[in-house]
Amino acid sequence: MSNSNKLSYLKDFNEVFEFVKFSVNSAYKMKRAGLSLMLHRMPTRVGAYHILGSNVIAVNSFVLDLVKKYSTSNDEYNSYLFMVLLHEYLHSFGILDEYKVRWMSVELCKKFFGEKHTVTIMAEDPLKIFPQLGLISYDKFENEFEIIKNFDNTNQTYIQ
């Protein structure tokens, strides 16, 4: 199965993240385990963030809900999720430079999916696929968040 086909059939956050980790290890020979995913409503100008020195990736649940609403296919939604998790996963290695992480993300997507695939276009600029996101403004960091269970658990050997 091609990488493009595989991406469209992934079912949840963990499956998409496993594909992100596989891709990063294949392209850059980097891997780490034990990350947690937090969904957090935050300003629309922030797609996600990694808390430096932690094992937490936070994805903007407000934007993610909009992406789900505007997606015309599972491929579009999974492409967005892959791109966001990829970007933050690269930050989790201590790569702080936004331009370098964006460049690495775009290059990895080109290599794994091709230049014209939705995920590659989104890695360059998500608004090329979802221009509606640029029209919606939300400017608040909410106090509540959701931790996704069974995220990044393939390396855990203990019983949960």
Backbone bond lengths (Angstrom), bond angles and torsions (degrees), N, CA, C in turn:
res aa  C-N    CA-C-N  psi(-1)  N-CA   C-N-CA  omega(-1)  CA-C   N-CA-C  phi
1 M - - - 1.448 - - 1.535 108.79 -
2 S 1.314 116.54 135.59 1.458 120.46 179.83 1.530 110.18 -70.59
3 N 1.323 115.39 159.93 1.468 119.54 178.36 1.527 111.15 -60.36
4 S 1.329 117.03 -37.44 1.465 121.02 179.33 1.514 110.92 -62.49
5 N 1.328 116.28 -46.66 1.462 119.72 179.29 1.517 110.89 -65.32
6 K 1.325 116.08 -41.57 1.461 119.71 -179.53 1.530 110.63 -59.41
7 L 1.321 116.82 -43.96 1.460 121.26 -178.37 1.517 111.64 -59.02
8 S 1.321 117.62 -41.01 1.463 119.19 -176.86 1.523 113.35 -71.20
9 Y 1.337 118.14 -18.69 1.469 120.58 -178.14 1.524 113.68 -97.38
10 L 1.313 118.86 -2.97 1.460 120.55 179.47 1.523 109.45 -67.40
11 K 1.344 115.36 143.49 1.465 120.06 -167.70 1.528 115.83 -104.92
12 D 1.321 118.51 -22.71 1.460 117.95 -174.60 1.523 110.53 -153.05
13 F 1.333 115.11 179.33 1.461 121.07 -178.05 1.520 111.48 -56.48
14 N 1.334 116.74 -44.45 1.458 120.57 -176.33 1.526 111.44 -64.85
15 E 1.325 118.16 -42.39 1.465 120.24 179.76 1.526 111.20 -64.14
16 V 1.319 116.59 -41.56 1.465 119.83 177.99 1.527 109.58 -64.66
17 F 1.329 116.88 -42.57 1.464 119.60 -179.13 1.528 111.83 -66.53
18 E 1.308 117.70 -37.29 1.474 119.86 176.16 1.523 110.47 -60.21
19 F 1.323 116.70 -38.66 1.460 120.98 177.74 1.531 110.56 -68.46
20 V 1.324 117.25 -37.38 1.470 121.44 174.98 1.523 109.64 -60.20
21 K 1.342 116.82 -49.26 1.473 120.39 -178.37 1.523 111.37 -61.92
22 F 1.329 117.21 -42.71 1.461 121.09 177.26 1.527 110.40 -59.48
23 S 1.325 116.98 -45.22 1.462 121.81 -178.07 1.528 111.71 -64.18
24 V 1.327 116.86 -44.39 1.467 121.07 -179.81 1.524 110.27 -65.07
25 N 1.317 117.26 -43.00 1.458 120.15 179.07 1.536 110.60 -63.76
26 S 1.318 116.96 -40.46 1.463 120.76 179.43 1.517 111.80 -66.72
27 A 1.326 117.17 -42.59 1.469 121.14 -175.51 1.523 113.10 -82.64
28 Y 1.324 117.68 -40.00 1.468 121.28 -170.48 1.528 114.34 -120.43
29 K 1.330 117.27 -0.71 1.479 121.81 -179.81 1.523 111.46 55.09
30 M 1.333 115.16 43.08 1.462 121.07 177.95 1.518 107.70 -127.41
31 K 1.329 115.71 138.90 1.456 119.11 173.86 1.513 109.91 -154.26
32 R 1.305 114.15 152.56 1.457 122.14 173.96 1.515 107.36 -154.83
33 A 1.302 115.42 159.14 1.464 120.59 -176.21 1.520 109.39 -128.83
34 G 1.311 114.30 171.21 1.458 120.56 172.39 1.507 115.16 84.16
35 L 1.322 118.09 26.08 1.456 119.71 177.76 1.526 110.55 -86.10
36 S 1.316 114.73 153.11 1.463 121.86 176.34 1.522 108.35 -114.92
37 L 1.329 115.10 149.54 1.462 120.51 177.43 1.519 109.21 -114.08
38 M 1.316 113.89 130.33 1.457 121.82 179.10 1.529 107.72 -122.01
39 L 1.322 116.57 130.25 1.460 121.18 172.44 1.523 107.12 -96.06
40 H 1.327 115.73 127.18 1.453 121.24 -170.61 1.528 108.71 -140.00
41 R 1.324 117.57 125.31 1.467 120.16 174.81 1.521 108.21 -75.18
42 M 1.328 114.20 123.36 1.458 119.58 -177.33 1.522 109.18 -148.11
43 P 1.323 118.10 175.27 1.464 120.47 -178.14 1.536 112.47 -55.47
44 T 1.314 115.05 146.23 1.468 120.24 -176.71 1.522 112.45 -64.63
45 R 1.305 118.78 -19.57 1.473 120.81 178.88 1.540 111.70 -73.01
46 V 1.349 117.66 -10.68 1.460 122.98 -180.00 1.525 108.40 -113.35
47 G 1.337 117.39 114.48 1.469 120.40 178.95 1.514 111.97 -80.72
48 A 1.327 115.29 -35.63 1.464 121.11 -177.97 1.526 107.04 -172.47
49 Y 1.320 115.57 170.09 1.461 119.97 173.60 1.522 109.37 -154.99
50 H 1.328 114.21 157.61 1.461 121.52 172.17 1.514 106.28 -114.37
51 I 1.307 116.02 131.19 1.462 120.42 178.20 1.523 107.44 -79.72
52 L 1.322 115.95 111.44 1.457 122.82 -175.74 1.521 111.03 -53.26
53 G 1.313 116.64 130.34 1.455 122.37 178.70 1.515 113.73 80.90
54 S 1.313 116.64 7.15 1.461 119.98 -178.31 1.526 110.20 -117.96
55 N 1.312 114.91 -176.01 1.456 120.43 175.73 1.528 110.60 -112.14
56 V 1.338 117.19 25.17 1.463 121.65 -174.58 1.524 111.86 -110.62
57 I 1.332 114.11 130.66 1.452 122.13 166.93 1.519 105.74 -111.52
58 A 1.326 116.47 128.24 1.461 121.38 177.79 1.526 108.68 -112.08
59 V 1.322 116.06 127.11 1.458 122.10 178.35 1.522 107.96 -110.41
60 N 1.314 115.79 138.52 1.456 121.79 -179.47 1.533 109.37 -69.70
61 S 1.318 116.14 107.02 1.466 120.30 -177.13 1.524 111.65 -70.99
62 F 1.326 117.85 -26.95 1.462 120.82 176.58 1.528 109.56 -63.85
63 V 1.334 117.06 -48.97 1.467 121.52 178.82 1.523 110.27 -67.39
64 L 1.326 117.31 -40.33 1.466 120.73 179.57 1.533 111.05 -60.47
65 D 1.316 117.31 -40.03 1.468 120.68 176.20 1.529 111.23 -63.04
66 L 1.333 116.54 -39.55 1.465 120.15 177.51 1.524 111.24 -65.89
67 V 1.320 116.71 -41.11 1.464 120.82 178.48 1.530 109.59 -61.65
68 K 1.323 116.18 -42.99 1.473 119.63 178.12 1.531 110.09 -61.16
69 K 1.321 116.32 -41.86 1.461 121.18 -179.37 1.533 111.30 -64.63
70 Y 1.322 117.86 -42.42 1.458 121.93 -174.66 1.528 113.86 -89.54
71 S 1.323 117.76 -10.24 1.474 120.44 -179.80 1.516 110.00 -66.45
72 T 1.323 114.12 136.23 1.468 119.22 177.35 1.517 111.32 -95.66
73 S 1.343 116.04 -4.57 1.466 119.63 -179.52 1.522 109.38 -159.58
74 N 1.326 115.31 164.61 1.463 121.02 174.48 1.527 109.71 -64.04
75 D 1.322 116.59 -31.49 1.461 121.35 178.81 1.531 110.82 -62.00
76 E 1.323 117.74 -42.38 1.468 119.97 179.17 1.526 111.26 -65.43
77 Y 1.316 116.53 -45.73 1.465 119.93 -179.85 1.527 110.72 -63.07
78 N 1.329 117.13 -48.33 1.464 120.64 -179.78 1.523 111.72 -65.35
79 S 1.322 117.15 -32.75 1.467 120.22 176.90 1.522 110.52 -63.78
80 Y 1.331 116.22 -43.29 1.466 119.52 177.42 1.523 110.40 -62.27
81 L 1.326 115.88 -47.58 1.458 120.33 -178.64 1.532 110.83 -61.82
82 F 1.326 117.11 -43.95 1.465 121.52 178.24 1.527 109.89 -58.61
83 M 1.324 116.60 -48.14 1.462 121.26 -176.55 1.532 111.21 -62.12
84 V 1.331 117.22 -43.88 1.466 120.68 -178.70 1.528 110.67 -67.93
85 L 1.332 117.03 -46.30 1.474 119.81 179.68 1.523 111.04 -65.76
86 L 1.314 117.76 -37.62 1.467 121.31 176.63 1.518 110.42 -59.24
87 H 1.310 116.31 -49.72 1.459 121.11 -178.21 1.534 111.52 -57.63
88 E 1.313 115.53 -47.81 1.475 119.27 -178.02 1.530 111.67 -73.05
89 Y 1.321 117.55 -33.18 1.466 120.63 175.98 1.527 109.65 -61.08
90 L 1.311 117.56 -42.09 1.472 120.39 177.47 1.526 110.93 -63.01
91 H 1.322 117.35 -39.39 1.474 120.20 175.38 1.528 110.58 -61.48
92 S 1.326 118.20 -33.26 1.466 121.01 -176.73 1.523 112.62 -65.29
93 F 1.331 117.21 -14.37 1.464 121.32 175.68 1.523 111.69 -85.73
94 G 1.320 116.76 3.63 1.464 120.57 -179.90 1.517 113.15 91.18
95 I 1.323 117.90 10.17 1.468 121.03 176.51 1.522 106.13 -84.58
96 L 1.315 116.89 107.17 1.456 121.19 -172.34 1.522 113.38 -94.54
97 D 1.313 117.24 -24.68 1.457 121.47 -176.20 1.530 110.64 -67.37
98 E 1.329 116.70 114.89 1.472 121.86 -178.06 1.523 112.13 -59.23
99 Y 1.325 117.10 -42.23 1.466 120.21 -178.12 1.531 111.38 -65.94
100 K 1.323 116.16 -39.33 1.461 119.46 178.20 1.530 110.42 -65.46
101 V 1.325 117.40 -44.76 1.466 121.06 179.67 1.524 110.25 -63.66
102 R 1.320 117.39 -41.68 1.465 119.97 178.31 1.523 110.09 -63.08
103 W 1.336 117.22 -44.46 1.462 121.17 178.88 1.533 110.56 -61.45
104 M 1.339 116.96 -45.87 1.468 120.53 179.02 1.529 111.00 -61.07
105 S 1.325 116.59 -40.08 1.465 121.14 179.31 1.524 111.10 -63.58
106 V 1.314 116.09 -47.05 1.466 120.39 -179.92 1.522 110.30 -62.42
107 E 1.323 117.25 -45.67 1.470 120.65 -179.33 1.529 111.55 -62.47
108 L 1.317 117.40 -42.55 1.465 120.34 178.05 1.527 110.39 -62.89
109 C 1.323 116.98 -43.78 1.473 119.99 179.97 1.523 111.33 -64.30
110 K 1.312 117.87 -40.03 1.474 120.75 176.39 1.521 110.25 -60.14
111 K 1.327 115.97 -44.65 1.460 120.59 -177.83 1.528 111.89 -65.40
112 F 1.320 117.16 -43.72 1.461 120.95 -174.00 1.526 114.52 -86.15
113 F 1.349 116.92 -27.01 1.466 119.33 -172.75 1.526 114.02 -125.02
114 G 1.328 116.75 -16.61 1.462 120.02 -176.52 1.522 111.11 97.18
115 E 1.329 115.38 158.49 1.474 121.17 -174.38 1.517 113.72 -67.08
116 K 1.315 117.84 -27.09 1.460 120.52 -173.84 1.530 113.90 -98.75
117 H 1.329 117.30 0.08 1.468 119.92 -179.33 1.526 109.81 -71.36
118 T 1.309 115.39 150.09 1.465 123.29 -179.44 1.522 112.02 -52.51
119 V 1.323 118.22 -43.57 1.467 120.75 -177.22 1.524 111.38 -65.20
120 T 1.320 117.91 -35.68 1.464 121.42 178.73 1.524 110.22 -68.89
121 I 1.321 116.00 -43.42 1.464 120.20 178.43 1.526 109.99 -62.08
122 M 1.339 116.79 -41.28 1.463 120.46 178.45 1.519 112.16 -66.94
123 A 1.330 116.79 -36.53 1.465 119.35 178.61 1.529 110.38 -62.75
124 E 1.328 116.14 -31.08 1.471 120.19 176.36 1.527 110.88 -75.87
125 D 1.345 116.35 -44.04 1.466 121.38 -179.77 1.523 109.16 -167.81
126 P 1.327 118.49 107.18 1.472 121.07 -178.78 1.532 113.53 -58.24
127 L 1.334 117.39 -26.45 1.459 120.22 -178.22 1.532 112.41 -69.74
128 K 1.329 117.31 -15.61 1.469 119.52 175.70 1.522 111.03 -67.48
129 I 1.320 117.28 -29.46 1.463 121.81 178.38 1.528 110.41 -97.96
130 F 1.317 116.54 -38.25 1.469 122.00 -178.10 1.526 110.71 -121.02
131 P 1.342 117.89 70.95 1.477 119.31 -179.49 1.533 112.54 -62.38
132 Q 1.334 117.00 -22.38 1.466 121.00 179.65 1.521 111.51 -60.65
133 L 1.336 116.79 -28.75 1.468 119.85 -178.48 1.527 111.32 -63.04
134 G 1.315 117.05 -28.50 1.458 120.84 179.51 1.523 113.49 -74.51
135 L 1.330 116.30 -13.20 1.462 121.14 -177.54 1.521 113.14 -96.05
136 I 1.326 116.19 -8.97 1.466 121.14 -175.91 1.525 108.89 -109.52
137 S 1.310 115.18 128.63 1.457 119.59 -179.36 1.527 109.72 -121.19
138 Y 1.299 114.93 126.09 1.462 122.57 174.50 1.518 104.53 -134.56
139 D 1.312 118.22 129.04 1.464 119.57 -168.47 1.527 113.81 -125.36
140 K 1.323 117.25 32.46 1.454 119.62 -175.22 1.527 111.18 -126.54
141 F 1.319 116.27 137.06 1.459 121.96 168.69 1.521 106.90 -90.98
142 E 1.323 116.46 115.74 1.460 120.93 179.65 1.530 109.69 -76.81
143 N 1.319 116.58 157.18 1.464 121.66 178.69 1.522 112.74 -84.44
144 E 1.318 117.42 -18.06 1.455 121.23 -177.43 1.523 110.62 -99.35
145 F 1.312 115.10 152.02 1.464 121.16 177.99 1.519 108.80 -152.26
146 E 1.322 115.35 166.14 1.464 121.11 179.97 1.517 108.90 -122.42
147 I 1.319 116.87 128.34 1.462 122.17 174.03 1.530 107.51 -89.99
148 I 1.318 116.78 128.75 1.465 121.29 179.64 1.521 108.89 -83.31
149 K 1.306 115.19 122.95 1.467 120.77 179.63 1.532 109.97 -77.05
150 N 1.321 115.91 153.90 1.470 123.48 178.20 1.524 112.36 58.75
151 F 1.324 116.32 37.40 1.456 121.14 177.05 1.525 108.73 -98.78
152 D 1.311 116.70 134.15 1.471 123.56 178.55 1.525 111.26 51.81
153 N 1.314 115.56 51.20 1.466 119.20 -176.10 1.523 114.06 -107.65
154 T 1.323 119.82 8.23 1.446 120.76 -176.54 1.524 113.00 -68.38
155 N 1.319 118.02 -22.40 1.465 119.88 -179.23 1.518 112.64 -97.93
156 Q 1.323 116.72 2.78 1.459 120.15 179.61 1.521 109.24 -87.15
157 T 1.303 115.52 126.17 1.463 119.74 -178.10 1.522 112.60 -102.87
158 Y 1.301 117.25 -7.71 1.459 119.46 -179.24 1.518 110.47 -87.84
159 I 1.319 114.73 161.84 1.462 120.14 -179.73 1.508 108.95 -81.35
160 Q 1.334 116.33 133.50 1.476 120.62 -179.04 1.511 110.33 -95.12
